[in-house]
Amino acid sequence: MNPGPASVLARVPLSAPPRRWSAEALVGPGALGRLPGLLRNRFPDFRVAAVADAGALRRHAGRLEAALPPGSLILERPCGEEHKTRAEKVRVEDEMLRRRLGRDTVILGFGGGVVTDLAGFVAATYLRGVPYVSVPTTLLGAVDASVGGKTGVNTRWGKNLIGAYHQPAAILVDTEVFGTLPDAEFRNGLAEAFKMAATSDAEAFAAFEREAGALRRREPAATARLITTSIRIKGAVVGADELEGGLREVLNFGHTVGHGLERASDYRLAHGAAVAVGVVSECRIARSEGALRARDEARVTALLASAGLPSRAPAGMRRRDVRKAMGSDKKARRGELRFVVLEGIGRVRAAGDGSGRRFAFPVSESSLDAGLSRIGL
Ligand SMILES: NC(=O)c1ccc[n+]([C@@H]2O[C@H](COP(=O)([O-])OP(=O)(O)OC[C@H]3O[C@@H](n4cnc5c(N)ncnc54)[C@H](O)[C@@H]3O)[C@@H](O)[C@H]2O)c1
């Protein structure tokens, strides 16, 4: 992790050779101010339709308006997971069609992951696809949702079941917007960033450990470094496996149990909290499988705890409800639960080679038992 000052914009190149897309993330204070230059260089004479999260807009409309070229359209959308729907997508599309926006339109998503997933999905299908620029305004959006090209909406049958892969042309992370984020939202982002370093980058993990205090205090320079590092890690994973045939599975570390907890709580448990508890549980599973040393398990749980993230399932939650909810995960294969097994900081279990490489495995019933007991279930 490069320890530069927060006032400098960091550039993270992103690409995936087989499909030949490339993009760039700009991270730092005032990054949104680079939008006019980016449009001039890459999309001259395009019009911008900004799909904007009402919560982010309430706090940062001035910042967005200052960066948009004249003639841009701002489509304000309600925030909240319950609005990440096909109906909401239709509303955005109808408004764009009514205004006769053509293929010379760049769609810009401004908000948390809910709105950027929706905006990206509109961009993927509007007139068979137009360019997309992501401007995440939550930490989770910056370190995770904006990177990788997954877009989509929820249905009554589950989250993110309808969507498309559509890579952003650019990601602009203006770190000045994070000042208004509630602590719980900030922690959501930290949970995902810590998870990525734990599975994929020992050096980044050690840097996060050193900066744990600064991150807990939400210091801008440390936050910007965390974002840059996380985008680089996720970008590398996605660059190697854009369409989820293999390596991208490592991003699900902590999520098999985490999704079960989220579902069993009827989504009242925050995603970041669920992932943190899921990571604690899956570290114990890895230890019980003989893959992870106690010392490394302790490092992961200590880093999560340093950010104020929980390590136990909410009081009153029942093991059998979590088990049932884990079984209905869309990533379970023919009902069989599979886990990313951590083997050390920055290392996970892998099998096979080439395109058949696998990163998620069934585990023994006793390991699963140990993992669930560890989080109080
Ligand atoms: N595409 C992907 O690869 C990917 C990865 C991870 C998560 N996601 C998706 O991301 C979504 C979760 O995203 P999220 O955690 O950002 O939640 P969110 O989009 O619901 O935003 C959380 C809240 O923060 C508010 N907000 C946004 N910016 C703010 C700011 N700067 N200051 C104050 N408040 C602000 C929003 O209005 C909202 O109320 C889920 O739908 C999930 O499926 C997608």
The ligand as an SDF file (V2000), in Angstrom:
LIG
                    3D

 44 48  0  0  0  0  0  0  0  0999 V2000
  -22.0710   -4.8100   -7.8390 N   0  0  0  0  0  0  0  0  0  0  0  0
  -21.3390   -5.3650   -6.9100 C   0  0  0  0  0  0  0  0  0  0  0  0
  -20.3120   -6.0080   -7.1800 O   0  0  0  0  0  0  0  0  0  0  0  0
  -21.7500   -5.2000   -5.4830 C   0  0  0  0  0  0  0  0  0  0  0  0
  -20.8470   -5.5320   -4.4650 C   0  0  0  0  0  0  0  0  0  0  0  0
  -21.2260   -5.3090   -3.1650 C   0  0  0  0  0  0  0  0  0  0  0  0
  -22.4910   -4.8080   -2.8770 C   0  0  0  0  0  0  0  0  0  0  0  0
  -23.3390   -4.5010   -3.8940 N   0  0  0  0  0  0  0  0  0  0  0  0
  -24.6830   -3.9570   -3.6240 C   0  0  0  0  0  0  0  0  0  0  0  0
  -24.5460   -2.7330   -2.9290 O   0  0  0  0  0  0  0  0  0  0  0  0
  -25.7150   -2.4990   -2.1730 C   0  0  0  0  0  0  0  0  0  0  0  0
  -25.3360   -1.9470   -0.8220 C   0  0  0  0  0  0  0  0  0  0  0  0
  -24.6700   -0.7300   -1.0300 O   0  0  0  0  0  0  0  0  0  0  0  0
  -24.4180    0.3150    0.1570 P   0  0  0  0  0  0  0  0  0  0  0  0
  -23.9030   -0.4160    1.3340 O   0  0  0  0  0  0  0  0  0  0  0  0
  -23.6480    1.4060   -0.4250 O   0  0  0  0  0  0  0  0  0  0  0  0
  -25.8920    0.7520    0.5740 O   0  0  0  0  0  0  0  0  0  0  0  0
  -26.9260    1.8320   -0.0110 P   0  0  0  0  0  0  0  0  0  0  0  0
  -26.7400    2.0650   -1.4380 O   0  0  0  0  0  0  0  0  0  0  0  0
  -28.2720    1.3730    0.4640 O   0  0  0  0  0  0  0  0  0  0  0  0
  -26.5340    3.1600    0.7790 O   0  0  0  0  0  0  0  0  0  0  0  0
  -26.6560    3.1870    2.1790 C   0  0  0  0  0  0  0  0  0  0  0  0
  -27.2700    4.4770    2.6700 C   0  0  0  0  0  0  0  0  0  0  0  0
  -26.2850    5.5090    2.6160 O   0  0  0  0  0  0  0  0  0  0  0  0
  -26.8680    6.6910    2.0650 C   0  0  0  0  0  0  0  0  0  0  0  0
  -25.7630    7.4670    1.5080 N   0  0  0  0  0  0  0  0  0  0  0  0
  -25.1330    7.2950    0.3360 C   0  0  0  0  0  0  0  0  0  0  0  0
  -24.0920    8.1270    0.2390 N   0  0  0  0  0  0  0  0  0  0  0  0
  -24.0640    8.8590    1.3640 C   0  0  0  0  0  0  0  0  0  0  0  0
  -23.2110    9.8830    1.8740 C   0  0  0  0  0  0  0  0  0  0  0  0
  -22.1280   10.2680    1.2040 N   0  0  0  0  0  0  0  0  0  0  0  0
  -23.4870   10.4020    3.0860 N   0  0  0  0  0  0  0  0  0  0  0  0
  -24.5460    9.9620    3.7970 C   0  0  0  0  0  0  0  0  0  0  0  0
  -25.3720    8.9800    3.3940 N   0  0  0  0  0  0  0  0  0  0  0  0
  -25.1330    8.4470    2.1840 C   0  0  0  0  0  0  0  0  0  0  0  0
  -27.8760    6.1700    1.0910 C   0  0  0  0  0  0  0  0  0  0  0  0
  -28.8500    7.1370    0.8050 O   0  0  0  0  0  0  0  0  0  0  0  0
  -28.4490    4.9730    1.8490 C   0  0  0  0  0  0  0  0  0  0  0  0
  -29.4400    5.3890    2.7410 O   0  0  0  0  0  0  0  0  0  0  0  0
  -26.4810   -3.7970   -2.1400 C   0  0  0  0  0  0  0  0  0  0  0  0
  -27.6020   -3.6990   -2.9690 O   0  0  0  0  0  0  0  0  0  0  0  0
  -25.5060   -4.8120   -2.7090 C   0  0  0  0  0  0  0  0  0  0  0  0
  -26.1480   -5.8520   -3.4090 O   0  0  0  0  0  0  0  0  0  0  0  0
  -22.9960   -4.6860   -5.1850 C   0  0  0  0  0  0  0  0  0  0  0  0
  1  2  1  0
  2  3  2  0
  2  4  1  0
  4  5  1  0
  4 44  2  0
  5  6  2  0
  6  7  1  0
  7  8  2  0
  8  9  1  0
  8 44  1  0
  9 10  1  0
  9 42  1  0
 10 11  1  0
 11 12  1  0
 11 40  1  0
 12 13  1  0
 13 14  1  0
 14 15  2  0
 14 16  1  0
 14 17  1  0
 17 18  1  0
 18 19  2  0
 18 20  1  0
 18 21  1  0
 21 22  1  0
 22 23  1  0
 23 24  1  0
 23 38  1  0
 24 25  1  0
 25 26  1  0
 25 36  1  0
 26 27  1  0
 26 35  1  0
 27 28  2  0
 28 29  1  0
 29 30  1  0
 29 35  2  0
 30 31  1  0
 30 32  2  0
 32 33  1  0
 33 34  2  0
 34 35  1  0
 36 37  1  0
 36 38  1  0
 38 39  1  0
 40 41  1  0
 40 42  1  0
 42 43  1  0
M  CHG  2   8   1  16  -1
M  END
$$$$
